[in-house]
Amino acid sequence: MMSGLRHPAGVLSLALLLAGSALVPPALAAGKTRPTAAPAQQAAPAQQFVDGIAAIVNKQVITLGQLADKQAQVRQQMQQQRIPVPDDAAFKRQVLQQMINAALQDQEAQRVGIKVSDAQVSQAVQTVAQRNRLTEDQLRKEILGSGMSWDQYRDELRSQIQDDMLRQRFVEDRISISDSDIDAFLQAQGDRPLPPPVQAQPRPEPEPEPAMVPSGPELFEIAQILIEVPDYAANSVVDEKRKQAEALLRKLKSGADFAGVAAASSNGPQALQGGNMGIRPLKDWPDLFARAIADVPAGGITGVLQSGRGFHILKVLRRGYAQRPAPKKAKAPAPAPAPAQPAPPASGPMMVTQTHARHILIKTTKVVNDDKARGILEGLRQRIEHGESFAELAKRYSQDASAPQGGELGWLNPGETVPAFEQAMNALRDGQVSEPVKSPFGWHLIQVEGRRTKNMEQEFRRMQARRALMERRIGPAYEDWLDQLRSQAYIDNRLEHTRSGTQSPS
């Protein structure tokens, strides 16, 4: 089964989740703008160019000039968000580390042929505008007023989409959630119903603002300070890191600003956001975090928590319920039209149409680009039309884990696969084969073998539990993947006079 194709409920940034929140994506404040690549071999001949290098990431150079530009941009954003800017040395170190991480992810996307189209960026702009109840022109004015150009904003959205595609392709597929994990989660939930998935609703015509009422599970917005402990560190190093975290906690209890301490001292990827990790229901935070913050009021701080990554201090920035319009009183009795996709009930029969499908996957790489991958599938589709077996061709050509089973994906529920795949699959008749379809994983041919309607009451609860567990685990798994990228790369950080990795820069 191709678990990576299946689409877990994503964690939206605060800008997309709550209307009226900051319009700048979290990546901006974190300093993730990609530096322009400059080959290392071009920088080496003259001493003045060597002196101008901040870091080398594989064959890509980050110059001191690029670092200074990024510092100026991040400084302005932090000041607008009222996050204290650290001293110059700490600030420069944090910004450079974010630029190194961004360069590694860009290089990995290039290696596997992931590209984000202008159309995808424009769709993201529409989504941000709609969820903040703005027109695109109003959104543009807000962004320009923040000191960022519109092109920079689109570039940052492009980077976020690219990172999401990398996460889907390399991280989600590595997370294993067993049936026993789901059983334990449901047992811990007891009889409490899991919330139904969010259903997209058509945008209504402008009306006077209705009264708002609480809706859904309680949401927690939290920030963290992470003091990272290296893998296989000696006990003395662990003790030193613990003492460092405890010293920061004492500083916070003495009145120091949490965001400022995070920006100066945290090793977490959100350091330059003041440690802000976003907002989620309590059950979607990692177990360690969820237990620690469950009874902490807004503005409260936890003690020092230890995990496999190191030592954490958490602050609950906000907690509360999402708001939705209160039901309106009808002026006259009238039957309400049934929605096209009704939200499933918390309990009782839940009739769902499932699709039985197969697929053939061709992954994109530096060698196999979009055009070549699509061409391969177009050739296979012609062979299928001339009578060859889809399953046999999947066994021979598909690059997915489902290949030995002839591309068999089993019975798929609505919302269980990534949107591009599901949209193409839903448009097919029984027995029909799709045109080549692009997803974050590469290019697919899809064949629908049949459809059925089934009572999915129990399966729905298990699917929602699986999604909740995925949300808990994806953050740590993503950080582990970034650590792996760093360990495999050649990184020469000139600010810290350190080199890591095994690859040669030549």
N, C-alpha and C positions, 0 to 999 in steps of 0.2 A: 504494500500500500504506500502510495506516495504522500507521506504526511506533510511534506513541505508545501504541497499544492493546496492543502486544506487551510482555510483562512480563519485564524482565531480573531476574536474581537480585539482590535488594536487599541493601544493607549493613546488617546488624543492629547495633544499639548493643551495647556490651559487656554491658549489663544483660540483653539478650535472648540473647546468644551463649554466654556462659559461666555455668554454674550457680555460685552462690556469689559472683558479682560484685555490684557496687553495684546496689541496687534502684531508685535514683533515676535517671530518664532523663537523658541528657546535657543536654537543654534546660534542666533545672532549674538546674544549676550555672552554666549560661551566662547566666542571667538573662533567659530568654525569656518569662516570665510576661507576658501581655498587659495593658497598662494600660487602665483603664476609659476609654472615649472621652468626651471633653468638648469640645463644639464650640468652635472658636477664637473665633467671634463672641460667644459668651456670656462668654468670659473677658476680653474687651478693655475694656469700659466703665470699670471701676474700676481704679485704679492698683494696689491691693493684689492684685488677681487677676493683673494683668500681672506683678508682681514674683514671683508664685507659680508662674510657668510655667518649666519646664525646657526644653521643646522643643515645637514645633508641627510635625506631620507631615501635610501637606495640610490638612484641616480638623479634625484630631484633636489635642487638647492632652494633653501629658504634664506633669503638675504636679510641683512640687518635693516635695509630700507623697507622691505615688505613687512618685517616685524614691527617697525616703527609706525607704518601706516595702519596696521591692524591694531596696535596699541591705542592709537588716537581714536579709531572708530569704536573700539570696545569701551574706552574710557568715557566717551560721550554717552554711550548707551547706558553704562553703569550709573553715571551721574543722573541721567534722566529717570532711571529706576530707583534712585536714591540708595544705591548699593555703595558703601564706602570703597574707594579704590585703594588697594594695598600700596605699600612702599614700592618704589620703582623696581628694585631687584626682584621682589616676589611677583609683582605684576608682570614683568617681562617674562619670568620663568613660566607662569601660568598660561599666558597667551601663546608662547612658543610651543608648549606642550600640546595645546589644543590644535595648533597649526600642524604639528607633526602627526597627530592622530588623524586629522582631516586629510593630509597628504597620503597616509597609508590607505585610507578608505577609498580615496580617488584612484589610487593605483590598483587596488583590488577590483574596483568596478571596471576599470579599463582592461584589466587582465581577462575578465570573464565576459566582456562585451556589453556591460550594462550601460544604457544611454537613456537619458530623460528627455523627452521631446518637448518642444515649445507648447504643444497642445496640453500635455500633462501639467506643465507649470500654470498655464492659463486656467485649467480646471481647479487647481489648488487655490489660485487667487480668488476664483468665484466662491469656493467653499469657505475660505477665511472671511470674505466679505459677507456672505449670507449668514454665517453663524455669529457674526458680530453685528448683524442687522444694519449693514451699510451697503451702499452701492459701491461699485468698483472705483468710481471717481472719488468718493468719500474716503475709501480705504487708501487710495493713492495720496490724498492730501494728508492723511494721518501719518503715513510712512515718511513723506517728505518733511513733515513737521518734526519728525523724530531725528532729523539730521542724516537720514540715509537716502540715497538715490533710489529711484524705482528699479533701475537695472540691478543694483545691489540686492534689493529685496527679492527680485525674481531669481537671482543667482542663489540666494540662500534657500528659497523654497526648492529650487532644483536640487541643491545639496541634500536637503531633508528627504525629498522623494527618493533620491539615489540611495541614501542611507537606509531608508525603509525597505527598498528593494534588496539591498545587501542583507539586511536582517532577515527578511523572508527567505532568502535563498540559502544563507549559511548558518543562521542561528536557530530559527524555529524548527528546522529539520533535525537538529541535534538534541532537542528537548524530548525526552521520553516520559510519557505519562501513562502509567500502567492502570489496569482495571482496579487493582487494589488501592492505588492512589485515589482514584475517583470514589471508590467505596468509602475510604476513610474520610474524604472531604464531605461526602453527603451525610455520613454519620455525624460528623461534627456540626453540620448545618441543622440536624434534627428535622423537625417538621416545617422549618422556615422555607417558604418557596423562594427559589432563585428568581431574580428579576428577568423578564422577557427581554430578548434582544431589541435594540433600538430600531424602529422602523422609519425609513425615510418618508417624509410627508411632503406633499406639494406645497410650494410657497404660496400663502394666501395673499389676497389683495390687501393693501394697507388699510388698517382700521385703527380706531382709538386703542391705546394700550389697555389690555384687559387686566383684571386683578390677577395676582400670581399666588399660587399655593405650593407648598413643598411637594416634591415628587421623588420617588425612587429611594435607593439606599443612601445612607449618610456618606458624604464625600470628605476626604481628608487631603488637604494640600500640605505637603511637608518639605522640609529642607534638611540636608545632611552635611555634616563635616566628616570626611573619611580620612583617617590616617592609615595608609596602606602598609601592609606587612608583606615583604617579599616571600615568594614560595620557598619552602624548606629553610626558613630563617632560623638561626640559632635562638635558644631561649633568651639569651642576653639581648638580642635585637628585638624580640617580641616584647620583653619587659621595657625596653627603651621606648618603643612605639606606644605602649600602654601609658607610660608616664607622660608622654607627649600629649596624648588624648586627654588624660586627666588634668594636665595643666591648662589645656584649652577649655575644659569644662569649668574649672575654677575661674578662669578669666570671664567666661560667659555669665557665671553666677554673680560675678562682681559688677556686672552691668555692661560688658562689652557687646557691641552689635554683632548678632549672629552672622548676618550676611557679610559683614566686613571680615570677620574671622575666617569664614568659609573661603572668601575670595583670596585671602592671604595664605591660608594654611592647608586647605583641604586638597586631597589628592583625587577627589571625585571629578567626573567629567562635567559636573554642573557648577564647579567652583566659582567661575566668573559670573554665574547667575545668582550668587549668594547662596549656592547650594540647593536652589529650588529644583525639586524633582518632579513637580507637577502635581496633579490632583487625580485621585482614584477612589473608588469605594474601599473600605477597610479590607475586605476580603481579597482585593486584588494587589495589596502590598505584600511583599515577602513575609513569611510567617514571623520572622524575628522582629521586623518592623511593626507588623500588625499588633503583636502582643504588647510591644513597648508603648505604642501610641494610643491604644484603645481607650484609656482613661485619662489621657493628657488633654487639658483644655487648650483652646486656641491661644497661641502665644507661649505655651509651655514647652519645656525642654526635657528630654530624657536624660538618663545617665549614660555612661559609656557602655556601648554594646559591642560584643566581639563576634565576628563572623569569619568565614574562610578568607575574606579579602583583607581584614584588618579590624580597626576599631572605628565605630560610628557614634556620632552624637546627632540626635534628631530634634528638630523643632517643628511643632504643629503650627503652621502659618494660619490656616483656616480650617474649620470643620463645619459642616452644615449640609443642607439638602438642596438639590437642584430645584429650580422653580419652573413651574409650567402654568399656563393660563387656567384660571378657574373655569369650570363648565358654565356655559351661557344658558340663560333661561330663554326658551323659545317663545316668541310672541304668540304663536298659535301652534296647536299640535300638528306635527308633520313627521312622517317617517324619515329617519335619517338614512342617507345612502350608506350601504356597507362599504368599508374600505377595501381596496384591491388586495392588500396584504395585511389582514388583521393580526394584531399582536396575539401570540399564543396565551391561553389562560394559564394561571399558575398551577391548576390541577384540573383533572377531568380529561375526557377524550380530546385528543389533538390530532386531527387528520392532516397529514402532510403528504405531498406528492414527491416521491423519490425518483431519482434518475439513475439507471444502471448504465455505466459508461466505461469506455476504454480510451487510452490515449497513447500517442507516440510523442516523445519529447526529444528535441534536438537543442542542446545547450549552446549558447553563444560564448565565444572566446575571442582572443585576439586573432586567431587563425580563422575561426568560423564566425563571421559577422552576421548581422541580421539578414542581409540579402542571401548569403550562402545557406544559412539555416532554413530560411523560407523556401529557397530553391530545392533543397533536399526533400522537404515535406511535399512540395508541389509534385515532384517526381514520384514520391511514394503514393500520393493520392491518385495519380493517373494509373499506377499499377493496381491499386485497389479497385478502381472503376473498371479495369479490364479483367477483374476476376480473382486477383490474388487476395489471400486472407489478411485482414487487418491484424489479427492476433499474431500470425507468423511474422509479418513485417515488423511488428512491435518487438517481438523477441530478438530479431536480428539487428534492428537499428535504434530502438529507443534507448536513451541514456538515463532513464529513470529506474528507480528500484523496482518498479512494477513490470519491467521488461520480461523477466522469466515467466511471468503469468500472462504474457500476451498483452501487457498494458492494462490489465484488469484493475479497475478502481472500486468495484463493488457498487452498492447502492448509496448514492450521495443525497444528503439532505440540502434543502435551500440554505444558502449562506455558509456552506461547509467548504467551499473552494474559493480561491481568489476571484475577485469580481470579473476580470477579463475572461477567465475560463468559464465561469458560470453563465455569463451573458451569452457567449457563443454556444455553449451546451444547450441552454434553454431554447435557442432558436432552431434546434435540429429536430427533425421528425425521427421516429423509431427507425433504426437501420441506416440513417443518413450519416455521412462523414463531412466534417467541417472543412472549410478552407483553413490554411495555416493561421494560427492564433498566437499572438505574443502575450506572455505573462512575465512576471519578474524572474521566472526560472528558465526562460528560453522561448522556443516556439513549439507549438503542439498541433497535432491532428487529433480530433476528438470524434469518436463514434458512439452514438447513443444506441443501446441495445434494447431498451425498454423503459417503461415507467409504471409506477404503481402508487396507490394511495394507502397509507398505513397509519394506524394510531401510534403516535410518537410520544405519548405522555412520559413514559419512563426514559426513553432515549433522549428526549429533550432535556430532562434534568441532568442526565449524564453528559450531554454535549455542553450544557452551560457550566457544569462542574469542570469539564476539561478546559474550557476557555478561561475560567477563573484561575485554574492552576497554571495555565500557560502564562497569564498575566503576571503571576507571582514570580515565575522562573525566568522570564525572558530578559529582564534587566541584568541579573547576574550572569546569565549565559552570554549576553551581548558583550559585557565587560570582559569575560573570559576569552571571547573571540578576538576582541581588540588586543588583549594581552598576547594572544597567540600571534597576531599579525606583527606586533612589536618585537616579539622574540625571534621571529623569522626574518626580520628586516635588518638591513644595515642602517643604523642611526648614529650619526655623529652630531651630538648636541654641543656646540661650541661654547654655549653659555655655562654649561656645567662641566665641560671638559670630559665628557663621557662618551663612550662608543658602545653600542650593543649590537647583537645580531651576528650572523655568520656570513651574510652576503657581501660580496665585494662591491665597492662603488664604481668600479671600472667595468 
